[in-house]
Amino acid sequence: MDDGSDTHGWDHDSPVTDPGGAPGREHQVLLERLTDLESRLGRVFGEFVHSGGVLAANSGRLVPAWRRVTDGEPRLPVTIAVAFMIIMQALLPDRLTLTANWVMPVVETLILVVLFASNPRRVTHASRWLRLLSLGLIALASLANAWSAVSLVVGLVNGREGQDAGPLLITGGNIWLTNVVVFALWYWDLDRGGPGARARNERAKPDFLFPEMASADLADADWEPHFVDYLYLAYTNATAFSPTDTLPFSRWSKLAMMLQSAVSLATGALVIARAVNILR
């Protein structure tokens, strides 16, 4: 028999307050439930704030670091990689360099010092001119290494290079390793607008899909792509001549990986073939 109560036991016909003006029973129950809910939400919110986590809308899951605003990645790894690249270029013989073998390294070192001084701890690229300066450094390194690679290949074809297997392998390995670092820098500085834009979460769609992005439940909530991840991407692409565990999503990233594979294949195949022929 319907007694006017709902499924929660609240009597819709009973007054909210008693005749004396005091809160009624239903009002008291509602206040108690709201107070309990507020307490529970406060504890949950406090736990996530304390842990640095962010709740995804309507999911209850932590938003991974690569999809939210962060402090930016440490500058030291990319600085070491650029310094290594500069040293490798300085060791090339003059006949394979665009200018005297000290000119490009000096210019690149000056740009690296400016970028490092802008923020020694984190890579943010908050200003436009720092972003352009970073891209300019990579472009100069790319031009210098491309010139060296073409000069070496042409010299091998024409017989001007490769008279001794030892120096040939050292020179070819130098250009090959530099090519890996150069493309790692391109991937790192262009993916989702660069490290600064990634730290500010300006773009949602990635140019490269890392396995940690596809398997968010297995990755750490604080994981986000750093330079080492792009260096690994460039190295595996140079050795396998194809994507391995990281997939290119945008057209420019596909073309860049295709170009890197072509340069790596041409340089490595010719150098190794010539060295083997000399050793025979």
C-alpha positions in Angstrom: 0.0 0.0 0.0 1.3 3.4 -1.0 1.9 5.5 2.2 3.3 8.6 0.4 7.0 7.7 1.0 9.7 7.3 -1.7 12.2 4.5 -1.9 14.5 6.3 0.5 11.9 6.4 3.2 11.3 10.1 2.9 7.7 11.2 3.5 6.8 13.8 0.8 3.7 14.7 2.7 5.4 15.5 6.0 6.5 19.1 6.7 10.1 20.2 6.3 9.8 21.9 9.7 7.8 21.2 12.7 5.1 23.5 13.9 7.6 25.3 16.1 9.8 26.2 13.2 12.6 23.7 13.9 13.9 21.6 11.0 11.9 18.5 10.3 13.3 14.9 10.2 13.7 14.8 6.4 15.6 18.1 6.5 17.9 16.8 9.2 18.6 13.6 7.2 19.4 15.6 4.0 21.8 17.9 5.9 23.6 14.9 7.4 24.0 13.2 4.0 25.2 16.4 2.4 27.7 16.9 5.2 29.0 13.3 4.8 29.3 13.8 1.0 31.2 17.0 1.4 33.6 15.3 3.8 34.2 12.4 1.4 34.8 14.7 -1.6 37.2 16.8 0.5 39.3 13.8 1.4 39.5 12.6 -2.1 40.4 16.0 -3.5 43.0 16.5 -0.8 44.7 13.1 -1.6 45.0 13.9 -5.3 46.3 17.4 -4.7 48.9 16.1 -2.3 50.0 13.5 -4.9 50.2 16.0 -7.7 47.5 14.1 -9.7 44.7 15.5 -11.7 41.3 13.8 -12.2 40.0 13.3 -15.7 36.5 14.5 -16.2 33.9 11.9 -15.5 36.4 9.1 -15.3 38.0 9.1 -11.9 41.4 8.4 -13.5 44.6 10.4 -13.2 45.3 12.5 -16.3 48.8 11.5 -17.5 51.5 14.2 -17.5 51.7 14.4 -21.3 48.1 15.6 -21.3 48.4 18.3 -18.7 50.5 21.3 -17.8 53.9 20.5 -16.3 57.1 22.2 -15.3 58.9 21.1 -18.5 61.6 18.6 -18.9 65.2 18.9 -17.6 67.6 20.6 -19.9 70.7 18.6 -19.1 70.1 15.6 -21.4 69.5 17.6 -24.5 72.4 19.9 -23.7 74.7 16.9 -23.5 73.4 15.5 -26.8 74.0 18.9 -28.5 77.5 19.2 -27.1 78.3 15.7 -28.3 77.0 16.6 -31.8 79.1 19.7 -31.9 82.3 17.7 -30.9 81.6 15.1 -33.6 81.2 17.8 -36.3 84.5 19.4 -35.2 86.3 16.1 -35.6 85.4 15.8 -39.3 88.1 16.5 -41.9 87.9 19.9 -43.6 87.3 18.3 -47.0 83.9 17.0 -45.8 82.7 20.2 -44.0 80.7 23.1 -45.4 83.2 25.6 -44.0 86.3 25.3 -42.0 85.6 22.5 -39.5 85.7 25.0 -36.5 83.2 27.6 -37.9 79.9 25.6 -37.4 80.9 24.2 -34.0 81.7 27.7 -32.7 78.4 29.1 -34.0 76.4 26.2 -32.6 78.2 26.5 -29.2 77.3 30.1 -28.9 73.6 29.4 -29.6 73.7 26.5 -27.1 75.1 28.8 -24.4 72.3 31.3 -25.0 69.7 28.7 -24.8 71.2 27.2 -21.7 71.5 30.6 -20.0 67.8 31.3 -20.6 66.8 28.5 -18.2 69.6 26.1 -17.0 67.2 23.7 -15.3 64.1 23.3 -17.5 63.3 23.5 -21.3 60.4 25.8 -21.6 60.9 27.9 -24.8 58.4 30.4 -23.5 59.5 33.2 -25.8 59.3 33.2 -29.6 62.9 34.2 -30.2 64.2 31.3 -28.0 62.1 28.9 -30.0 63.4 30.3 -33.2 67.0 30.1 -31.9 66.5 26.5 -31.0 65.2 25.6 -34.4 68.0 27.6 -36.0 70.6 25.6 -34.1 69.1 22.3 -35.3 68.8 23.7 -38.9 72.5 24.6 -38.9 73.5 21.2 -37.6 71.3 19.5 -40.2 72.9 21.6 -43.0 76.4 20.9 -41.9 75.8 17.1 -41.5 73.9 16.8 -44.8 76.8 18.5 -46.6 79.2 16.0 -44.9 77.1 13.0 -45.8 76.7 14.1 -49.5 80.4 14.9 -49.8 81.3 11.4 -48.4 78.8 9.6 -50.7 80.0 11.5 -53.7 83.6 10.9 -52.7 83.0 7.2 -52.4 81.3 7.0 -55.8 84.1 9.0 -57.5 86.9 7.1 -55.7 88.2 10.1 -53.8 87.2 8.7 -50.4 87.7 5.3 -48.8 91.4 4.6 -49.5 91.8 3.2 -46.0 89.1 1.2 -44.2 89.8 2.5 -40.7 89.5 6.3 -41.3 86.5 5.6 -43.6 84.6 3.7 -40.9 85.4 6.4 -38.3 84.2 9.2 -40.6 81.1 7.3 -41.7 80.3 6.4 -38.1 80.7 10.1 -37.1 78.3 11.3 -39.8 75.8 8.4 -39.0 75.8 9.2 -35.2 75.5 12.9 -35.8 72.5 12.2 -38.1 70.8 10.3 -35.3 71.2 13.2 -32.9 70.1 15.7 -35.5 66.9 13.9 -36.2 66.3 13.3 -32.5 66.5 17.1 -32.0 64.0 17.6 -34.9 61.5 15.1 -33.5 61.9 16.6 -30.0 61.6 20.2 -31.0 58.6 19.7 -33.4 56.4 17.2 -31.7 53.2 18.9 -30.5 54.9 22.3 -31.0 58.1 21.6 -29.1 59.0 21.1 -25.5 57.6 24.4 -24.3 54.2 23.8 -26.0 54.1 20.3 -24.6 54.8 21.6 -21.1 52.0 24.1 -21.4 49.7 21.4 -23.0 48.9 23.7 -25.9 48.2 20.8 -28.4 46.3 17.7 -27.6 47.1 15.6 -30.6 50.6 14.1 -30.7 52.8 13.8 -33.8 54.4 10.7 -32.3 52.5 8.0 -30.4 54.8 6.5 -27.8 53.8 3.2 -26.2 53.3 4.9 -22.8 50.6 6.9 -24.4 48.8 3.9 -25.8 49.1 2.0 -22.6 48.3 4.6 -20.0 47.3 2.1 -17.4 50.8 0.6 -17.4 52.7 3.9 -17.6 53.5 6.1 -14.7 51.1 9.0 -14.3 54.1 11.4 -14.3 55.5 10.1 -17.6 55.8 12.5 -20.5 58.1 12.3 -23.5 61.6 13.7 -22.9 64.6 14.1 -25.2 65.8 10.6 -24.4 62.6 9.1 -25.8 63.1 11.0 -29.1 66.8 9.9 -29.2 65.6 6.3 -28.9 63.1 6.9 -31.6 65.8 8.3 -34.0 68.2 5.5 -33.2 65.7 2.7 -33.8 64.5 4.4 -37.0 68.2 4.6 -38.2 68.8 1.0 -37.5 65.5 -0.7 -38.4 64.7 1.8 -41.3 61.1 1.8 -40.1 59.0 2.6 -37.0 59.4 0.2 -34.1 57.4 0.8 -31.0 56.7 4.6 -31.6 54.4 5.5 -34.5 54.4 8.7 -36.5 50.9 10.3 -36.6 51.3 13.4 -38.6 52.5 13.7 -42.2 55.6 15.7 -41.4 56.7 13.1 -38.9 56.3 10.3 -41.5 58.3 12.3 -44.1 61.0 13.1 -41.5 61.4 9.4 -40.5 61.5 8.5 -44.2 64.2 11.0 -44.9 66.2 9.9 -41.9 66.0 6.2 -43.0 67.2 7.2 -46.5 70.2 9.1 -45.2 71.1 6.4 -42.8 70.8 3.7 -45.4 72.8 5.5 -48.0 75.6 6.5 -45.7 75.8 3.2 -43.8 75.5 0.9 -46.8 78.1 2.7 -48.9 80.6 3.1 -46.1 80.3 -0.6 -45.0 80.4 -1.9 -48.5 83.5 0.1 -49.4 85.3 -0.8 -46.1 84.6 -4.5 -46.7 85.9 -4.2 -50.2 89.1 -2.6 -48.9 89.6 -5.2 -46.3 89.4 -8.0 -48.9 
